[in-house]
Amino acid sequence: PCKVSSNADFRTCFRIIVVGAFKIMEVNKMKRQYKLENLDCANCAAKIEEDISKMQGVNSANLNFMTAKLTVEFDDTLKPTIADSIQNIIYKYESNVILKRA
């Protein structure tokens, strides 16, 4: 069964159910916040946000340029690789930016 927790790692759990009353899959969603140190280009920040949003398994991405904080909601299957994938996207636009967990 899927458990909903409002505390642990911002986890949200939900089920996808198809008409016909059978379950296709159960997906756990995660939400993480990161700090982008040395982010100094608003245009680059918009491109970074857009590219992260387009990643398979990412449900939403929001990068606040003023605070340099990135919030990403993604499938928990990406958990082992999400930070590296985000860092690769950032490096494409701003090679001096360091991604840190907020």
C-alpha positions in Angstrom: 0.0 0.0 0.0 1.0 3.6 -0.6 1.5 5.7 2.5 1.4 9.5 2.5 3.8 11.3 4.7 4.0 15.1 5.0 7.4 15.1 6.7 9.9 12.5 5.4 11.8 13.9 2.4 8.7 15.8 1.2 7.3 12.5 -0.2 4.0 12.4 -1.8 2.5 9.2 -2.9 -0.3 8.6 -5.3 -1.9 5.9 -7.4 -2.8 5.9 -11.0 -5.9 3.9 -11.6 -7.4 3.1 -15.0 -11.1 3.1 -15.8 -12.0 -0.6 -15.6 -10.9 -0.8 -12.0 -7.4 -2.3 -12.3 -4.2 -0.6 -11.2 -1.5 0.2 -13.8 1.2 1.3 -11.4 2.0 2.9 -8.2 4.4 5.8 -8.4 6.1 7.6 -5.5 6.9 11.2 -6.0 9.7 13.1 -4.4 10.3 16.8 -4.0 13.8 18.2 -3.4 15.3 21.6 -3.0 18.7 22.7 -4.2 20.8 25.8 -3.9 22.7 26.9 -7.0 25.8 28.7 -5.8 27.3 31.3 -8.2 24.2 31.6 -10.4 24.4 35.0 -12.0 22.6 34.8 -15.3 18.8 35.1 -15.3 18.5 33.9 -18.9 20.6 30.8 -18.1 18.4 30.1 -15.0 15.3 30.1 -17.3 17.0 27.7 -19.7 18.1 25.5 -16.8 14.6 25.4 -15.4 13.2 24.5 -18.8 15.6 21.7 -19.5 15.1 20.2 -16.1 11.3 20.4 -16.6 11.7 18.4 -19.8 13.6 15.5 -18.2 11.8 12.2 -18.3 10.3 11.5 -14.8 10.4 15.1 -13.7 6.9 16.5 -12.9 7.9 20.0 -12.2 10.9 22.3 -11.8 11.0 25.8 -10.4 14.2 27.8 -10.3 14.0 31.1 -8.4 16.8 33.3 -9.8 16.6 35.8 -6.9 17.2 33.2 -4.2 19.0 30.7 -6.5 16.8 27.9 -5.2 15.6 25.1 -7.4 12.7 22.9 -6.4 12.2 19.7 -8.4 9.4 17.2 -8.1 10.2 13.8 -9.7 9.6 10.1 -9.7 11.5 8.3 -7.0 13.1 6.1 -9.6 15.3 9.1 -10.5 16.5 9.5 -6.9 20.0 7.9 -7.5 20.7 10.0 -10.5 18.7 13.2 -10.2 21.5 15.4 -8.8 24.0 14.4 -11.4 21.5 14.9 -14.2 20.7 18.4 -12.9 24.4 19.3 -12.5 25.0 18.2 -16.1 22.2 20.6 -17.3 23.5 23.4 -15.2 27.1 22.9 -16.5 25.8 23.3 -20.1 24.8 26.9 -19.3 26.9 28.0 -16.3 30.0 26.0 -15.7 30.9 27.8 -12.5 27.5 27.0 -10.7 27.7 24.5 -7.8 24.6 22.5 -7.0 24.0 21.9 -3.3 21.2 20.3 -1.5 19.2 23.0 0.4 
